[in-house]
Structures are given as C-alpha cells and as structure tokens.
Amino acid sequence: MAEALARKYGSDVLEVSSAGLTPQTNSHAYTRSVLKEKNVELGDHLPRGFRDRSQVRQKCPDEPAPVLV
C-alpha cells in the first residue's frame, strides 16, 4: 500500500520500492479496495520479500541508506 501511494503521489521526487519480511503471495482484497477509492491501481503487482539490505547500499554507496517503506 505504501509503495503504491508513493508511486502515485511521489514518483516525481522518489525512487520507490518496498518489501516485507514475510510477504504474502497476493495483495489483500481490502488493500486493493482502499487503494481503488484513491484511484490507485495495483495491477498485477505482488508483495515482495526483503532479502538483503546490502543490495540497497550497493546501489548508492556514497549516499545514506534509503528509508525502506
């Protein structure tokens, strides 16, 4: 939900990505209905797992670690 809203309303200033420690295999129906009320479509997006924080650091080694939502 956070990623979808950030993409919709902050994509001009944010590079958005999110993941969970125990991601589900699909998006919850209530989440989709709430986002639909805000005109945010998830499409075929599925929850992702957070595997390795070092991958985030490697992308921007000279910058502070990004906030993970």
Backbone bond lengths (Angstrom), bond angles and torsions (degrees), N, CA, C in turn:
res aa  C-N    CA-C-N  psi(-1)  N-CA   C-N-CA  omega(-1)  CA-C   N-CA-C  phi
1 M - - - 1.434 - - 1.533 109.65 -
2 A 1.316 116.55 -45.08 1.465 120.23 -179.36 1.530 110.96 -62.89
3 E 1.321 115.76 -42.77 1.460 119.34 179.98 1.528 111.01 -63.29
4 A 1.321 116.43 -43.58 1.466 120.35 -178.78 1.528 111.11 -62.89
5 L 1.331 117.18 -43.58 1.465 120.60 179.16 1.531 111.45 -67.82
6 A 1.327 116.64 -39.87 1.463 119.68 178.22 1.527 111.24 -64.97
7 R 1.319 117.11 -39.14 1.471 119.87 176.59 1.526 110.97 -63.98
8 K 1.323 116.45 -41.58 1.468 121.03 -177.57 1.531 111.57 -67.73
9 Y 1.324 116.44 -45.48 1.464 120.00 -170.62 1.522 115.12 -107.35
10 G 1.333 117.95 -7.60 1.452 118.47 -177.72 1.504 115.55 -132.06
11 S 1.327 117.56 10.69 1.465 120.14 -174.05 1.529 113.06 -64.12
12 D 1.335 117.20 -17.60 1.466 119.03 178.00 1.525 112.41 -76.34
13 V 1.335 118.14 -18.17 1.465 120.62 -178.63 1.531 113.30 -129.47
14 L 1.326 117.71 -3.91 1.460 121.20 -177.45 1.521 111.83 -124.32
15 E 1.314 115.61 146.15 1.461 121.29 167.38 1.524 104.68 -103.59
16 V 1.314 116.80 108.57 1.464 121.97 -166.59 1.522 112.44 -99.61
17 S 1.324 114.16 134.88 1.450 121.53 172.55 1.522 106.69 -159.61
18 S 1.291 117.23 142.63 1.459 120.08 176.83 1.509 109.65 -144.83
19 A 1.312 114.72 158.56 1.455 120.35 179.81 1.520 108.27 -158.27
20 G 1.313 115.66 160.69 1.454 120.47 179.94 1.513 111.79 -120.77
21 L 1.320 115.11 161.98 1.457 120.25 178.16 1.517 111.77 -72.61
22 T 1.322 116.55 -33.82 1.462 121.13 178.50 1.526 108.65 -133.23
23 P 1.328 117.40 72.32 1.458 120.37 -176.47 1.523 112.59 -66.52
24 Q 1.297 115.62 147.47 1.458 121.80 177.03 1.528 109.18 -82.79
25 T 1.310 116.65 171.11 1.456 120.37 -179.17 1.528 112.36 -86.58
26 N 1.345 117.00 -10.47 1.460 120.45 176.83 1.522 109.37 -153.14
27 S 1.317 116.82 167.81 1.458 121.53 178.15 1.519 109.27 -82.86
28 H 1.308 115.85 138.41 1.463 121.33 -178.96 1.532 109.92 -65.51
29 A 1.310 117.04 140.32 1.467 122.67 -178.10 1.533 111.51 -59.24
30 Y 1.333 117.58 -37.79 1.463 120.18 179.52 1.527 110.94 -65.54
31 T 1.330 116.25 -39.40 1.468 120.42 176.74 1.516 110.11 -59.55
32 R 1.318 116.81 -46.72 1.464 120.53 179.39 1.528 111.54 -62.06
33 S 1.336 117.65 -39.03 1.463 119.57 -178.80 1.530 111.62 -69.21
34 V 1.327 117.20 -38.93 1.470 120.42 177.85 1.523 110.00 -65.14
35 L 1.317 116.99 -45.11 1.461 120.00 179.18 1.530 111.34 -64.42
36 K 1.311 116.50 -37.33 1.467 119.97 179.15 1.529 110.70 -62.29
37 E 1.344 117.43 -36.38 1.462 121.28 176.06 1.524 111.59 -60.94
38 K 1.323 116.72 -28.38 1.468 122.89 179.18 1.524 111.97 -95.00
39 N 1.335 116.39 10.63 1.471 122.20 -178.00 1.522 112.69 60.03
40 V 1.319 115.63 38.33 1.461 122.03 176.18 1.523 107.05 -116.37
41 E 1.314 116.43 117.12 1.462 121.64 179.63 1.524 109.79 -100.32
42 L 1.330 116.53 134.22 1.455 120.80 176.92 1.525 112.32 -85.15
43 G 1.311 116.47 -19.33 1.463 119.20 -177.89 1.513 110.34 59.71
44 D 1.333 116.78 -129.64 1.466 120.16 -179.89 1.525 112.05 -100.44
45 H 1.331 116.47 17.73 1.468 120.87 -179.88 1.524 110.68 -61.80
46 L 1.323 116.08 134.88 1.461 122.04 177.17 1.526 109.29 -119.79
47 P 1.333 118.01 150.72 1.462 120.50 175.95 1.529 110.45 -58.99
48 R 1.323 115.41 144.78 1.469 121.52 179.41 1.521 110.24 -117.64
49 G 1.319 115.22 155.57 1.460 121.04 177.23 1.520 111.37 -95.10
50 F 1.304 114.94 151.85 1.463 121.60 177.95 1.514 107.78 -96.37
51 R 1.312 116.74 108.77 1.467 120.42 -172.22 1.520 113.02 -95.40
52 D 1.335 116.83 -47.40 1.457 118.07 -170.64 1.521 110.55 -148.50
53 R 1.310 117.40 110.47 1.474 120.85 -179.40 1.520 111.80 -62.99
54 S 1.341 118.22 -26.79 1.460 120.20 -178.51 1.520 111.20 -63.07
55 Q 1.327 118.40 -26.02 1.461 120.79 177.63 1.526 110.50 -63.84
56 V 1.321 117.19 -34.14 1.457 121.04 177.99 1.514 109.46 -67.21
57 R 1.319 117.71 -44.64 1.459 122.36 178.86 1.530 111.87 -61.35
58 Q 1.313 117.72 -40.41 1.452 121.07 -177.74 1.521 111.46 -63.02
59 K 1.304 117.48 -28.82 1.453 120.95 -178.64 1.522 111.12 -68.37
60 C 1.331 117.92 -39.36 1.467 123.08 -178.20 1.524 108.91 -134.49
61 P 1.337 119.31 70.38 1.461 120.87 -173.06 1.520 114.20 -63.50
62 D 1.335 119.29 -25.66 1.457 121.59 -177.72 1.522 113.13 -94.75
63 E 1.298 116.45 -0.85 1.470 121.29 -178.41 1.524 109.13 -108.54
64 P 1.339 117.51 155.37 1.470 118.80 173.09 1.522 109.96 -59.94
65 A 1.311 115.62 152.77 1.461 119.95 178.90 1.514 109.41 -60.22
66 P 1.329 117.94 136.64 1.472 120.43 -179.88 1.522 111.01 -68.95
67 V 1.297 115.25 158.30 1.462 121.26 175.25 1.507 107.41 -75.17
68 L 1.310 116.64 127.17 1.458 120.87 179.72 1.514 108.32 -96.74
69 V 1.319 115.96 124.15 1.471 121.40 -178.09 1.501 109.52 -102.89
